[in-house]
Structures are given as C-alpha cells and as structure tokens.
Amino acid sequence: MVEEIVALLRNLAVATLSDGCDQIAGKRGYLDFDIKARANPRKIVGTAATILEVPSTEQLKPELAFDAIDEAPAGSVIVIASGGDANTAVWGELMNAGAVARGHEGAVLDGGTRDVELIKRDTDFPVYARSIVAASSIGRLKTIDRDIPIEIGGVTVNPGDYVVGDEDGVVVIPAKHAAEIAAFAEEAEAVEAEMAKYIAKVGSMRAAIDKFGRA
C-alpha cells in the first residue's frame, strides 16, 4: 500500500496536494515557505522518519539521528525538527552519505544544512532545509528522540506520514488521509489541465471558470 501511494504522489504537485490537505484533512499540510530545496533540487516522495533536536550547550553528537538514518526503511524522508533554528546546521556531508548508503529519498530540515558544495559534488541526494549555514549542531543542539510526532515548519509530522517536496516547497500528508488526498489531487490536476486548454482556446479565464465551476 505504501509503495502504491508513493507512486501516485510522485505524479502530483505539492500545490494540489496542499489543497487536498485543506479540503480532506481539514488542516494545513504545507511547510513554511523558507523550507525549500537547498541541495540537489529534485522532487522527493516518501514516508517520514522523524527526529527531534532541542537547544543545548552540551558537546554531544546527534547519536539518535545516526540511528534513525541507519534504521529507517529505505525510501524514507529524514525529517528533523530543531525549533526553526536557521543559524545551526542539523545536516552535513556525513549524515548525507549515510542517507544515500541506506537508500533514503531525501531530507527535510527545520534548520540548516551545511557542506552543500560537497553534497552536490558527491551525490544527487535532495536536501530541503530552512537555511544553509556553516555552524555545527554540536554545542548548540542535542538530539533527544526519534520516531515520534514532531512540529516542523508549522505542521505536525507523524512517523509514516507522506512527505512530498518540489519547487513549490514541501507538503506533509497524514497517512490516514493519503489515498483520499491523492485522489483529490489527481482529479484537480485533470480539471485544471482542461481549464488551461479551454482558456487558451477561448481567450478568457472567466469563461473557463464559468464552464468548469472552479478557479
């Protein structure tokens, strides 16, 4: 079932999936606008493996993040919440290498990434982040939990929720609504494609809205 939904979502746009979250789930699914592709910008679709980091001056490596990368199912999107701290990197060359080796789909970060030049040089792994920043997380953040509900970019992400990223940003789709939201988005995109053709034919957006009953 997961593979079938991932295949469906791969052909759908973040924008229409966001509309589906509004209409079907009754809540926002899109992340804050500044969480966007910072390295290897290509579409990502996968289920969330979640990690929580909090401020700390302790000199600690993100051990739980290492475990999550090693142990999450292949094809996961690694999602790290760090309170929106854009001045600290929660991702870098070595975590990226681990994610590639485990066959993950991408990373979505509520903080910064670093080593962007190396990540782009050595891999095609997509990293969506709030910022690019040189600062290490050691002495600034500590990893306290994984595989739990987290808050990132204004949205709650549960382990196993579907995460889709493209040039419009990132949307998180609740797993229990994923099939219905995918169906909504498929229908919406089909109608909008017909509307675009009709607008080109008749030269009027108003005429298309009147004909199709939507904007």
N, C-alpha and C positions, 0 to 999 in steps of 0.2 A: 504493500500500500504506500509506504514512504517513497519508494522508487517511482511509482506511478504519479504521485503528486509532484515530486521534484521534476519529473519530465513535463508535466503540464505547466508548472510555474516557469520553467525555463523559456517558454514561448510567450510569456506575458510580461507586460510592462509594470514597473514599480508604481507608476501613476494610477493605472486602473486597479491594481491590487490594493493600493491605498484607499481608493474609492470603495472597494469591496469591504475592507475593514470597517469603514464608516457605516456602510449600509447593512452588512451582515452581522458583524461582531458588535456593532454599536459603539465602537471606540476607535481612537487614533491608532494607526499602525506605523505611520512614517516616523523616522527618527529625525532629530534636529538637523537643520539644513547643512550645518558645517561638518557633519559626519559623512564624509564622501571619499571617493577613491583617491588615495594618496600615492599608491604604487601599483603598477600594472592594472590600469583601469579596464576591467572587463566584467561582464555580468557574473554574478555569483548566485547560486541557489543551493540551499542545504538546510539541515536541521541544526539548531543551536546547541553548542556545548558551552555552558556558562561558567564564568569566573568572576569572583568579587575581590576587589582590592580597595583598601582604605588608607587614609593618611597615616604615616608612621615615620619616625626618625630612626627606627631600628635598621641595622645593616643586614637586611635579610634578602636572600634570593627568592624569587617567586616560585617556590617549590610546587605548590598546588597547580600553578599554571603549567609547569613542566609535565606534571602527572596528567592533567586534562588533555594536553596535546598528544601525549603518548597513548592514552587510553580511550579517547573518544572514537566512535566509529568512523571509518574512512568516509570522506564526503561531508564531514561536519563543517559548520562555520563556527570558528572560535570567537566567542563574544565576551569581551572583557569590560566590566563596569568599574570605573575608578572615580566616580563623582564628578565627571566632566572636567577633570584636571588637564587642561590643554598644555600646561607647561611641563608635563612629565611624560616620558615615553614608556608605554607598557608593552611595546613590541619592538623587536630588533632582528638582526641578522640570524642569530642562533635559534630563536623561537620560530622564525620563519623557516629555517632549514628543517627543524623538527616537524613543522606542519606539512611541509612538502613531502618529507620522507614518509609520513603517515597517510598521505593521500587526502588531505583535507581540502575543502573547497575555497576557503578564504578566511579572513579575519575582519571583525567589526569591533572597533575600539571606541570607548567613551573617553578617550585620552589621546596621547600622542603616539606616533611611531618614529623610529629613527633608523639609521642605516639604510635609508631609502635608495641611495645610489647602488649599494651592494645588493639589496633585494632585487632591484630591477636588472642589475647586471647578471646575477646568478640564477634567477628564477622568473617565472611568469605568474607567481602567486599574488592574487589581488589582496591589497590591504586597504580597508576603509577605516578612516580614523578622523578624530576631531582636529588633529594638527600634525605637523611634522616638527619635531623638537629634539635637540641633542641630549637632553637631561635623562640620565638613568633613573629607574624607579627605586633603586637601592638607596635607602636613607630618606626616601620620600613617600613610598607606599609599601604596604605589605599585603600579600595575598592571604585572605582568611577563609575562603570557602569556594566550592565549585559544585556544579550540577544542582544549583538552587535557582529560584526566581530572583532576577536582578532587575534594577532600573537602569536604563541606558537611553540617553537622548530623548527623554520624556515618555518612554514606553517601558512597560514591564515585559521582560523576556523570560519565558519558562524553558527549561531544558526540553528539547524536542520540538519547540515552535519552529516554523519555517522562516528562514531569513532570505530575502531577495535583495540584491543590490544591482543598480545600473547607473547610468549617467544622471538620473533624476535623484539619486540618493539611495536610502535603504528603507525597506518596509519589513516589519515583523508580523507574521500571520499566525494567530493562535492555532495550534494543531487541531483542536476540535472543530474549527470552522474552515479548515484549509480547503477541503473539497468544494464546499459551497462557495467560498470566495473565488476559487479558481474558475468555477462555472460562471459566476457573475462577471468576472473579468473577461473571459472568453466571449461571452455574449456582447458585453460592452464594446470590446475592440472590433468585433464583427460589424456592429451597428455603426460605430464611428468611421470605419473604413468605407462603408456605403455612403455615409453622410458626406465624407470628404469628396468622393466621386461625384455625388449629386451637386455639391457646391461648385465644383469645377465645371460641371455641365451647364447649370442654370445661372451661375454667376451671382448667387445670393445665399448668404448664410441664413437669413431669416426664413427663406423658403424651405431650406433643409430642416431647420428646427420645427417649422410648422408641419412638415411632412412626416418627420420621424418622431416628433413629440418629445425631444430631449435636446440638451445643449452639451 
